Amino acid sequence: MSKPPLWTSDAMAEAMRAAASGSLPRDVFGISIDSRTLAPGDAYFAIKGDVHDGHDFVAAALNAGAALAVVERAQRAKFAADAPLLVVDDVLDGLRELGRAARARLDAKIIAVTGSVGKTSTKEALRGVLGAQGETHASVASFNNHWGVPLSLARCPADVRYAVFEIGMNHAGEIEPLVKMVRPHVVIITTVEPVHLEFFSGIEAIADAKAEIFAGLVPGGTAVLNRDNAMFKRLTDSARKAGVGRVVSFGADVEADARLLDVALHADCSAVHATIFGRDVTYKLGIPGRHIAMNSLAVLAAAETVGADLALAALALSHVQPAAGRGVRRALEFGQSEATLIDESYNANPASMVAALGVLGQVPVGPQGRRIVVLGDMLELGPAGPELHRDLAESVRNNAIDLVFCCGPLMRNLWDALSSGKRGGYAETAAALESQVVAAIRAGDVLMIKGSLGSRMKTIVTALEKRFPGKTARDDAAV
């Protein structure tokens, strides 16, 4: 069965108020902003990025089979007269307009997710839970910013039953325009933690920035909030002031609407006992960690709110797997033996670091094996950065971590706070630390790598996978 078209070129032109140029195909099957990964039949949007101008790759996109390219009027003369183009004043504005048009044609139930920690894993859990009950669209990777949200909207088929969008920020004022495009029926704020402190006066200001998500809720919409978080009352007050129709809470608090009763934490899964709106539910989670278990309550509360079957939703959680760079496990082969690599390299902040170290502490090691963690700088923490890095020493001690490798000037603070027996190695950069880590690992070890994206910890993950090729470790709970 052939893939149905996502848009017609006429509908795109109307939505973006674009001028058509060249011989345009009737149908467009996808939306792309990357000439290297687009599929034949996609529309290519020539967005200007921080490093590259997409207009420089229009020819490559068309040669790769793009149905058409969306370009700005000021650069139209660069391309052949017969090139299939939609010409707009600004390409990113055009993408935003297409995203709004995509939202206008939807009859789906829509959920938007934000929070200091756990946005992507919660979004992916919703994708799995709702996808088991009806056609579901969700943003890929962490497409949660000024171009990622409209791109995710523009890619949404008109006939889906559910849609899930992740919305991020690191400055005040960024969430509101994005959520007003999405116009969700349900919003989730996973938690509010001291992240991006470089750009905020304190955690209350972070909570206020997260609360911007209430501005886009459809009338009568629902906010799902973490009752265990210190900012719960502040967020609830903001929701009421914004006219939110209903506030639903989740957590271990006795008054939570989705309440955690018990959780058994295992090395690669968790067993959860909870009540969701008064209904008793027991389920297995395919991703380990208490923080994941807490966010699963929000997933079930949101799923129930948009009309999904609660029992089926809970069952589907056993099949949820971590997203790339957020806990994916690989077996690293050492002849007839192996070590385990846990890739947490996508991002990091103080809360997610503590949670990840807690997960590592649950993982059993092999014979003569050790728990090893390789940590890169947590960025955007402002003046509190050195202390927040130094404070990780307590979590290292509490979770039976045997060896710590640190890289970056901020992680030097943790390195200095460690006992000499726990010091594995230190370097200023991930590239400089790479050889130390590769040389140290041995069969039976469990190794976790984590840091902010800008600390480039993925380079060490790649080096280990190349040196010790193995396979993705699969959790029995997810099979």
Beta strands, then each sheet from edge to edge (+ up, - down):
strand 1: 7-8
strand 2: 19-21
strand 3: 27-28
strand 4: 30-32
strand 5: 42-45
strand 6: 68-72
strand 7: 85-88
strand 8: 109-114
strand 9: 136-138
strand 10: 162-166
strand 11: 186-189
strand 12: 222-226
strand 13: 246-251
strand 14: 258-265
strand 15: 270-276
strand 16: 279-285
strand 17: 328-334
strand 18: 337-344
strand 19: 371-376
strand 20: 403-407
strand 21: 423-427
strand 22: 446-450
strand 23: 471-472
sheet 1: 1+ 3-
sheet 2: 2+ 7- 6- 5- 4-
sheet 3: 9+ 10+ 8+ 11+ 12+ 13+ 14+ 15- 16+
sheet 4: 21+ 20+ 19+ 22+ 18+ 17- 23+
end
